[in-house]
Structure formats: structure tokens, C-alpha cells
Amino acid sequence: MGKIILRLDRVMADRKISLKELSERVGVSNVNLSKMKTGKISAIRFSTLEAICEALNCQPGDVLEYDPNAAGDPAEEE
């Protein structure tokens, strides 16, 4: 089964925006954004995704990517 990957790090680098600045714009803690950036989350609220897209001037498809060959979370498959 594939996996949806959050490519926040790539979009932030393209926009030359720091984690701290994005955190302030979006209203999400540095810790939570860091988890998103490193792929250590399993869900994201639409409201958070909307705020990120607004702050980065991008579309959801710019930060979300589906990899059909990536292994999903084993805990979710039980």
C-alpha cells in the first residue's frame, strides 16, 4: 500500500522561509511544524493545510505527494 508524503521541507526551501517564520504565519508550534517537515505525523487538519498553503502561496498538491511504492504505517495495516 502506498503512502502520502508531506513535502513541506521542499516548499519551504523553494520559498526561502524558515520554520520559525512559517510557525508565526500559520499559528502552529515549531515542534508540530518540525514533525510535519520530517514526516513524523500521520494526519493533518484541513484548516492547518489551508493555513500552510496560504502562508506559502501554494496548492495542497505542492506539499502533499502520493508515493504508491512507499510502505504505509504497519500499525495502520493491522
Residue, then its C-alpha position, 0 to 999 in steps of 0.5 A: m500500500g502506498k503512502i502520502i508524503l508531506r513535502l513541506d521541507r521542499v516548499m519551504a526551501d523553494r520559498k526561502i522561509s524558515l520554520k520559525e517564520l512559517s510557525e508565526r504565519v500559520g499559528v502552529s508550534n515549531v515542534n508540530l511544524s518540525k514533525m510535519k517537515t520530517g514526516k513524523i505525523s500521520a494526519i493533518r487538519f484541513s484548516t492547518l493545510e489551508a493555513i500552510c498553503e496560504a502562508l506559502n502561496c501554494q496548492p495542497g498538491d505542492v506539499l502533499e505527494y502520493d508515493p504508491n511504492a512507499a510502505g504505509d504505517p504497519a500499525e495502520e495495516e493491522 
